[in-house]
Amino acid sequence: MIEDLSPHEQRLFKHMRPLVKKRIRLSFILSGALLAVYGAYIFLLSSFSELGNVKVFGAATLVIVASLFIVISGVVTAGVYTWWCKRHLDPAMKLIRESSSNE
């Protein structure tokens, strides 16, 4: 595949390859963290029903607080991924677009 590219495109490909690997690694880490949070929530619901009914503050039980935590962790995860892409991946893609248009 890389042999079919021009020398300039091959250099760009080699420049992007580590960033794409980092993006995939970050995606797996964040997805794993969300799955762990969801798994803990399901475990709380299925195994510890008496613990889930514990009042945390006011009428809010531990299950309600855990549900809010899941929503917030999803938003934070998406924010971290977006921040990383804007900081690392987007500048590299801009460099590639600019150098490709100058060929």
Secondary structure, 3 states (H helix, E strand, C coil): CHHHCCHHHHHHHHHHHHHHHHHHHHHHHHHHHHHHHHHHHHHHHHHCHHHHCCEEECCEEHHHHHHHHHHHHHHHHHHHHHHHHHHHHHHHHHHHHHHHHCC
